[in-house]
Amino acid sequence: MQRWHNPQSVSFTAARPRFIDGSDTPRDFLERCIATIEAREPALKAWVVLDLAAARRAADESTVRYRAGRPLSPVDGCPIGVKDIIATRDLPTQMNSPAFKGWQSPCDAAPVHAMRKGGAVIVGKTVTTEFAVGYSGPTTNAFDAGRTPGGSSSGSAAAVGAGMVPLAFGTQTQGSTIRPASYNGAVGYKPTLGMLPLGGVHPLSQTLDHLGVIGATLDDVWCAASQVSTALGSPGHPSLPAAGAHAPQAARPRRMIHLHTKGWTEIDAPTAAAFGEFSAALTDRGVELISREDDPRVARLEQQLDAWVDEGLDLLAYEMRWPFEAYVQAHGKLIGERIRAFMQRAQEITPARYDEMLATRLRMQAQVRSVAAGTDGFITLPCSGIAPRGFEFTGSRTFLAYWSCLGFPTFSLPLLAIDAMPLGVQWMGVDGQDGALAASANWCMQSLA
């Protein structure tokens, strides 16, 4: 099995002990990140705007706290990128839309506020597709300038993959965190719906929107998610279980379900072989893999998921009506064609049809929980292969939409490589079990990375 190794990535949690013992500082760590940004940004185009002066001030303040033995939190001094649909009080939030050019929020979005509260260093805003659903930005892949970085969290994933920052925020409504994390050799995490707060993040769909975290390592991702959860919580939702400065202690899963949904018709032979070798490696390490050949309930679940998942696009269209109907009325063709097409689609969906879709979603969630009982989760690919060449197409959503529509947690783990390009593994659980899922993902990374 070709295993992915990224010599470019920089881990904050791995560096932090040196801040505590005085052999390194947050300012020096930031300067190494800035050197990478200056070297690679002209080609990578991951950033919309940078404020390096403010980042240096924040890193200096963090350095003083570490020297005094009083860091604010486990993320104190961590440089981060923020997807440009997530509001920041000191940088514009422009959504990759000419209609919002120069727009400035008076306050930080909830996840940004939580990170600043813990002493994190905001480096800048990263490129997104238009409103995280429309046309693409200029970002290229961290490992091949001729390939897409994936969308919609394009700049966040590319910046982490290239070693510009150890951590960045994204979002996911369909596949916008997990897919670009896979394409750029990073760890991606989409939590249980609502577990991490979305206040100040531009909305698409209340039923489907998730905050996403992309990082160099599982520890980096978990540390940041924990800070967001413990510093603010997410009103109306439980806190992140097993929150802490590092990922939960590694725990070998006993049984995992290999989902073989319709995305498997899109893959090529090298991708199939790579995942097959990964599955064999799990089995060799004592993990029982259950497939549709082993359990007819899994086969039925795959059929039900495939028949249902495209309803997510109708849910998205219906719930996008505000504010996007108003945007189209006010700005016309400044709003991209894909978003205007969603508004046309929404006109055909009645309130009764919407209620039916919500009811079907509840039934599907219950069905997945039922099949998952007695197992430790599900595995599949996060995308149809390595990043496609070109920039018009940011990659298929087929492998990704299921867990977004369900609102259940998933990770992309950067474990596989094909032709010197990264390919992740999607590691999925049921709602509220994020901590247990992170523990088994930690085992997987330690055993197979």
Residue, then its C-alpha position, 0 to 999 in steps of 0.5 A: m500500500q502506498r502510504w501518504h507522507n507530507p513533508q510540507s505540513v506543519s503541526f502546531t500540537a507537535a511544536r507546542p511542547r517547545f513553546i512551553d520549554g522555551s526552545d521555540t516560540p509562537r513568533d518563530f513558528l509563525e515566521r516559518c509559516i510566513a516564509t512558506i506563504e511568501a514562497r508558495e502563495p504566488a502559485l498556490k493562490a490560497w489566500v484572499v487577504l493576509d494581515l501579517a502585521a496583526a498576526r505577528r503582534a498576536a504571536d508576540e503576545s502569545t510568546v510573552r504568555y508562554r514565557a510567563g508560563r501562562p498560555l491561554s489555552p492549547v491553541d494559544g499561538c496557533p496560526i490559522g486560516v479562515k474560509d472567506i464565508i466566515a466573518t472576521r472583525d478585522l478582515p473583509t468577508q467577501m464570499n468570492s462574490p463581486a456583490f460583497k466586495g469589501w464587505q466587513s463584519p463588525c464582529d467575529a464569527a463564533p468559531v473565530h471568536a472562540m479561537r481568538k479567546g484561546g490566543a490563536v493567531i488569525v493569519g488571513k482569509t482563505v479562498t472559497t467558491e462563491f458563497a461555498v456553492g457557486y463558481s470556483g476561485p483561483t486556488t491550485n492544488a498543494f501538490d500539483a499546480g495543474r489540479t483542483p484543490g477541491g471545493s468549496s474550502s479550497g484555500s483552507a485545504a491548500a494552505v494546510g497541505a502546503g504547510m502555510v498554516p497548521l490549521a484552517f476553518g472550512t465549512q461543509t454543506q455537501g463535501s466542502t471540507i472532506r473532499p479538499a482535505s483528501y485532495n491536499g493531504a490534510v486531515g479533515y473533520k466534519p462534526t455532528l450537525g450543530m456540535l460546533p457553532l455556526g454563528g457568523v458563518h454565511p448560511l446555505s442550509q440549516t439542515l446541512d451546514h457544518l463547520g469544518v476543521i482542516g489540519a496537518t494532523l488529527d491532534d491539530v484538528w481535534c485541539a481546534a474543535s475542542q477549543v471552539s466547543t469548550a470556549l463557546g459551546s453550540p446553543g441547543h446542541p451537546s458539547l464535543p465529547a472527549a474534548g481536549a488538547h489532543a485527539p482521544q486515546a487511540a482505540r482499535p475498532r472491532r467492527m467497521i462497515h464498508l459502504h459500497t454506494k454508487g460512488w464506487t462506479e466512478i473510481d478508476a483501477p488504481t483508486a480501487a486497488a489502493f482502498g482494497e489494500f487499505s481494507a486488507a491492512l485493517t483486516d490484518r490488524g484485527v478489524e472485522l470489515i462488514s460489507r453488503e455480501d456479509d449482511p443484507r441489512v448493509a445492502r438494503l441501507e446502501q440502496q436506500l442511501d443511493a435512492w435518497v441522497d439527491e434529495g439533499l440538493d432539493l433541501l439545499a435549494y429550498e433552504m437557500r431561498w433566504p438570503f439568496e432570493a434577496y441577493v438575486q433581486a438586488h444584484g442580478k447577474l453579479i450572483g453566479e449562474r449556479i446559485r440562480a439555478f438553485m433559486q429556480r429549483a426552489q420555486e418548484i418545491t412546495p412546503a408539503r414536499y419540504d416536510e416530506m424531505l425532512a421526515t425522510r431524513l429522520r427515517m434515514q438517520a434512524q436506519v443508519r443508526s440501526v445498521a451501525a449498532g454493534t459496530d464502530g462506524f463506516i469506511t469508504l472513500p472521501c472522493s472518486g480518486i485523487a484531485p482531477r486535473g483542471f479547475e472547472f470541476t472541483g470533484s464529485r460529491t457522490f461519496l460525500a453527500y450521504w454523511s452531510c445529509l445525515g448530519f453525522p460525523t466524518f473524518s478524511l484521513p490522509l493515508l493513501a497515495i497514487d502517483a505521488m498525490p494524496l488520497g484520503v480515507q473517509w472514517m464515519g460514525v453516527d451522531g453524537q459519537d464524535g469522540a469515539l470516532a476520533a479515538s478509532a481514527n487516531w488508532c487508524m492513523q497510528s497503525l497505518a500512517 
